[in-house]
Amino acid sequence: MHVSLPPVAQIAATLALTAWMVTGFTPLPGRWMRWKMFCRATFTIIELTGTKNGHTEPVNVYDHLSPGSFILGPPQLQAIIDHLVRTGRYDRIDGHGRVLSASGEQHVEVTRSRVVL
């Protein structure tokens, strides 16, 4: 029986793609994710407290993102905080958390409504 070239090439390409995808999930030192889908994304995990007239309450910035969106970098975080303070919802916002990106994990603080890395 003669094996045709396209199925052999297709199997080889499938195996190569599978190997590439599996190794793409392996961690590298200083990196939290290596897969191409995540390599340019920046995620912020943060706990915020808003103060209005001396009363404090937790602030969930993810409520202010577009539906289905979960990528929140420091510039977007600052824009949401600016909006919440400018509209009078809070006098100030403070908090702390982490920023995860292709270059690793970084500490982030929000002090007097300003994002500080």
DOFISE-933889 format. One record per residue: x, y negated, z negated of N, C-alpha, C in turn. Coordinates in Angstrom, 1 decimal. Last residue first. Layout:
REM residues N
> n_east_n_north_n_up_ca_east_ca_north_ca_up_c_east_c_north_c_up
> X_Y_Z_X_Y_Z_X_Y_Z
...
//
This chain:
REM residues 117
> n_east_n_north_n_up_ca_east_ca_north_ca_up_c_east_c_north_c_up
> 3.3_-52.7_-40.6_3.9_-51.3_-40.4_5.2_-51.3_-41.2
> 0.4_-54.2_-41.5_1.8_-54.3_-41.7_2.4_-52.8_-41.5
> -2.5_-56.0_-40.8_-1.8_-54.7_-40.6_-0.3_-54.9_-40.6
> -4.3_-58.1_-43.0_-3.2_-58.0_-42.0_-2.6_-56.6_-42.0
> -6.0_-58.5_-45.2_-6.5_-58.4_-43.8_-5.5_-58.4_-42.7
> -4.2_-58.3_-47.4_-4.9_-59.5_-47.1_-5.4_-59.6_-45.6
> -2.7_-55.6_-45.9_-2.6_-56.5_-47.0_-3.2_-57.8_-46.6
> -2.4_-52.4_-45.1_-3.3_-53.5_-44.8_-3.3_-54.4_-46.0
> 0.3_-50.4_-44.0_-0.4_-51.1_-45.1_-1.3_-52.2_-44.5
> 1.6_-47.3_-43.0_1.0_-48.6_-42.6_0.2_-49.1_-43.8
> 4.4_-45.2_-42.1_3.5_-45.7_-43.2_2.9_-47.0_-42.7
> 4.5_-42.8_-39.5_4.9_-44.1_-40.0_3.9_-44.6_-41.1
> 5.7_-40.0_-37.7_4.8_-40.5_-38.7_5.3_-41.8_-39.3
> 6.7_-39.9_-34.3_6.6_-39.4_-35.6_5.6_-40.1_-36.4
> 6.6_-40.6_-31.7_7.8_-40.9_-32.3_7.8_-40.5_-33.8
> 4.0_-40.2_-30.9_5.0_-39.3_-30.4_6.3_-39.5_-31.1
> 2.3_-40.8_-34.1_2.5_-41.1_-32.6_3.6_-40.1_-32.2
> 0.3_-41.9_-36.7_0.9_-40.8_-36.1_1.1_-41.0_-34.6
> 0.4_-43.8_-39.6_0.2_-43.9_-38.1_1.0_-42.7_-37.5
> -1.4_-43.9_-42.7_-0.3_-43.4_-41.8_-0.7_-43.6_-40.4
> -2.2_-46.2_-45.3_-2.4_-45.0_-44.5_-1.2_-44.6_-43.7
> -4.2_-48.6_-47.2_-2.9_-48.0_-46.8_-3.2_-46.7_-46.1
> -5.7_-51.9_-47.8_-5.6_-50.4_-47.7_-4.2_-49.9_-47.3
> -8.1_-54.6_-47.6_-6.8_-54.0_-48.0_-6.8_-52.5_-47.9
> -9.7_-57.4_-46.5_-9.6_-56.0_-46.4_-8.2_-55.6_-46.8
> -11.9_-60.2_-47.5_-10.6_-59.6_-47.2_-10.7_-58.1_-47.2
> -14.5_-60.7_-47.3_-13.6_-61.8_-47.4_-12.2_-61.4_-47.1
> -16.7_-59.2_-44.8_-15.8_-59.1_-46.0_-15.0_-60.4_-46.0
> -18.5_-60.3_-43.0_-18.9_-59.0_-43.7_-18.0_-58.8_-45.0
> -17.9_-62.4_-41.5_-18.3_-62.7_-42.9_-18.7_-61.4_-43.6
> -16.7_-62.2_-39.0_-18.2_-62.2_-39.1_-18.7_-62.4_-40.5
> -14.0_-62.1_-39.8_-14.5_-63.3_-39.0_-16.0_-63.4_-39.1
> -13.8_-59.5_-40.9_-13.6_-60.7_-41.7_-14.2_-62.0_-41.1
> -14.4_-57.9_-38.7_-15.2_-57.7_-40.0_-15.0_-58.9_-40.9
> -12.5_-58.7_-36.8_-13.9_-58.9_-36.5_-14.7_-58.8_-37.8
> -10.1_-58.0_-38.1_-10.4_-59.4_-37.8_-11.9_-59.6_-37.5
> -10.5_-55.2_-38.1_-10.4_-55.9_-39.3_-10.7_-57.4_-39.1
> -10.4_-54.7_-35.3_-11.6_-54.4_-36.1_-11.6_-55.1_-37.4
> -7.8_-55.6_-34.7_-8.9_-56.2_-34.1_-10.2_-56.0_-34.8
> -6.2_-53.8_-36.2_-6.2_-55.3_-36.5_-7.4_-56.0_-35.9
> -6.8_-51.5_-34.8_-7.2_-51.6_-36.2_-7.2_-53.1_-36.6
> -5.7_-52.0_-32.4_-7.1_-51.9_-32.4_-7.6_-52.0_-33.9
> -2.9_-52.2_-33.2_-3.6_-53.3_-32.6_-5.1_-53.2_-32.6
> -2.5_-49.5_-34.3_-2.4_-50.7_-35.1_-3.1_-51.9_-34.5
> -5.0_-47.2_-32.8_-3.6_-47.7_-33.0_-3.6_-49.0_-33.9
> -7.0_-44.6_-32.6_-7.0_-46.0_-33.2_-5.5_-46.3_-33.5
> -9.1_-42.4_-31.1_-7.7_-43.0_-31.0_-7.7_-44.4_-31.5
> -11.6_-41.7_-30.9_-10.9_-41.4_-32.2_-9.5_-41.9_-32.2
> -14.8_-42.0_-29.5_-13.4_-42.4_-29.5_-12.9_-42.1_-30.9
> -17.5_-41.4_-29.6_-16.6_-40.4_-29.1_-15.1_-40.7_-29.1
> -18.5_-44.7_-29.4_-18.9_-43.3_-29.6_-17.9_-42.4_-28.9
> -15.9_-47.0_-30.3_-16.9_-46.6_-29.3_-17.2_-45.1_-29.6
> -15.6_-48.0_-33.8_-15.1_-47.5_-32.5_-16.2_-47.1_-31.6
> -16.7_-48.4_-36.2_-16.7_-49.6_-35.3_-16.0_-49.2_-34.0
> -16.4_-46.3_-37.8_-17.8_-46.6_-37.5_-17.8_-47.7_-36.4
> -13.7_-46.3_-38.4_-14.1_-45.5_-37.3_-15.6_-45.7_-36.9
> -13.4_-47.8_-40.6_-13.2_-48.5_-39.3_-13.6_-47.6_-38.2
> -15.1_-48.0_-43.4_-14.8_-47.0_-42.4_-14.6_-47.6_-41.1
> -14.3_-49.2_-46.6_-14.5_-49.6_-45.2_-14.2_-48.4_-44.3
> -15.6_-49.2_-49.9_-14.8_-48.6_-48.9_-15.3_-49.1_-47.5
> -15.9_-52.3_-51.7_-16.5_-51.1_-51.2_-15.6_-50.5_-50.1
> -16.1_-54.8_-54.3_-15.3_-54.0_-53.3_-16.1_-52.8_-52.9
> -16.9_-58.1_-55.1_-17.3_-56.8_-55.0_-16.6_-56.0_-54.0
> -16.0_-60.7_-54.7_-15.5_-60.0_-55.9_-16.0_-58.6_-55.9
> -17.1_-61.4_-52.2_-17.6_-62.1_-53.4_-17.2_-61.3_-54.7
> -15.9_-58.5_-50.9_-16.9_-59.6_-50.6_-17.4_-60.2_-51.9
> -13.5_-56.5_-49.6_-13.9_-57.3_-50.8_-14.8_-58.4_-50.3
> -12.9_-53.1_-48.6_-13.3_-54.5_-48.3_-13.8_-55.2_-49.5
> -10.4_-50.8_-48.2_-11.3_-51.4_-49.2_-11.6_-52.8_-48.8
> -9.4_-47.9_-46.4_-9.5_-49.4_-46.5_-10.6_-49.7_-47.6
> -7.2_-45.5_-45.4_-8.2_-45.8_-46.4_-8.2_-47.3_-46.6
> -6.3_-43.9_-42.3_-6.2_-45.1_-43.2_-7.4_-45.1_-44.2
> -4.6_-42.9_-39.6_-5.4_-42.3_-40.7_-5.2_-43.3_-41.9
> -4.4_-43.4_-36.3_-4.2_-44.0_-37.6_-5.2_-43.3_-38.5
> -2.6_-42.3_-33.4_-3.7_-42.1_-34.3_-3.4_-42.8_-35.7
> -1.8_-42.7_-30.1_-1.4_-43.1_-31.5_-2.7_-43.0_-32.3
> -0.6_-40.9_-27.3_-1.7_-41.4_-28.2_-1.1_-41.8_-29.5
> 1.3_-39.7_-25.7_1.2_-41.2_-25.7_0.1_-41.8_-26.6
> 1.0_-37.0_-26.3_2.3_-37.6_-26.4_2.3_-39.1_-26.4
> -1.3_-35.6_-25.9_-1.2_-36.3_-27.1_0.1_-37.2_-27.2
> -1.0_-34.3_-23.5_-2.3_-35.0_-23.7_-2.1_-35.9_-24.9
> 1.4_-32.9_-23.7_1.3_-34.1_-22.9_0.1_-34.9_-23.1
> 2.3_-31.8_-26.9_1.5_-31.6_-25.7_1.3_-32.9_-25.0
> 3.5_-32.2_-29.3_4.3_-32.4_-28.1_3.5_-32.2_-26.8
> 3.2_-33.7_-32.4_2.6_-33.0_-31.4_3.4_-33.3_-30.1
> 5.1_-34.8_-34.1_3.9_-34.1_-34.7_3.1_-33.4_-33.7
> 8.6_-34.9_-34.4_7.4_-35.1_-33.5_6.3_-34.3_-34.2
> 10.8_-34.3_-35.8_10.4_-35.7_-35.7_9.2_-35.9_-34.9
> 11.6_-31.5_-33.8_11.9_-32.3_-35.0_11.5_-33.7_-34.8
> 8.7_-30.2_-32.2_10.1_-30.6_-32.1_10.4_-31.4_-33.4
> 6.4_-27.4_-32.0_6.9_-28.7_-32.6_8.4_-28.9_-32.3
> 4.7_-26.2_-29.2_5.7_-26.0_-30.2_6.2_-27.3_-30.7
> 3.0_-26.6_-27.1_2.5_-26.8_-28.4_3.5_-26.5_-29.5
> 4.5_-26.0_-24.8_4.1_-27.4_-25.0_3.5_-27.7_-26.4
> 4.7_-23.3_-24.7_5.8_-24.0_-25.3_5.5_-25.5_-25.5
> 2.1_-22.9_-23.5_2.4_-22.3_-24.8_3.6_-23.1_-25.4
> 2.4_-24.1_-21.0_1.4_-24.6_-21.9_1.7_-24.1_-23.4
> 4.5_-22.6_-19.8_4.7_-24.1_-20.0_3.7_-24.6_-21.1
> 3.3_-20.1_-19.7_4.5_-20.3_-20.5_4.7_-21.8_-20.8
> 1.2_-20.7_-17.9_0.9_-20.3_-19.2_2.1_-20.5_-20.1
> 2.7_-21.4_-15.6_1.8_-22.4_-16.2_1.5_-22.0_-17.6
> 3.9_-18.9_-15.1_4.7_-20.1_-15.4_3.9_-21.1_-16.1
> 1.6_-17.3_-14.6_2.5_-17.0_-15.7_3.4_-18.2_-16.1
> 0.7_-18.6_-12.3_-0.1_-18.5_-13.5_0.7_-18.2_-14.7
> 2.8_-18.1_-10.5_2.4_-19.5_-10.9_1.6_-19.5_-12.1
> 2.7_-15.3_-10.3_3.9_-16.0_-10.8_3.6_-17.4_-11.3
> 0.1_-15.0_-9.2_0.4_-14.4_-10.5_1.7_-15.1_-11.1
> 0.6_-16.3_-6.7_-0.5_-16.8_-7.7_-0.2_-16.3_-9.1
> 2.5_-14.7_-5.6_2.8_-16.1_-5.9_1.8_-16.7_-6.9
> 0.9_-12.4_-5.3_2.2_-12.3_-6.1_2.6_-13.8_-6.5
> -1.2_-13.2_-3.6_-1.5_-12.8_-5.0_-0.2_-12.8_-5.9
> 0.4_-14.0_-1.2_-0.3_-15.0_-2.0_-0.7_-14.5_-3.4
> 1.7_-11.6_-0.2_2.5_-12.6_-0.9_1.6_-13.6_-1.7
> 0.3_-8.3_-0.7_0.4_-9.6_0.0_1.1_-10.6_-0.8
> 1.6_-5.1_-0.7_1.2_-6.2_-1.6_1.4_-7.5_-0.8
> 0.6_-2.2_0.8_1.4_-3.4_1.0_0.8_-4.5_0.1
> 0.8_1.2_0.0_0.0_0.0_0.0_0.9_-1.2_0.0
//
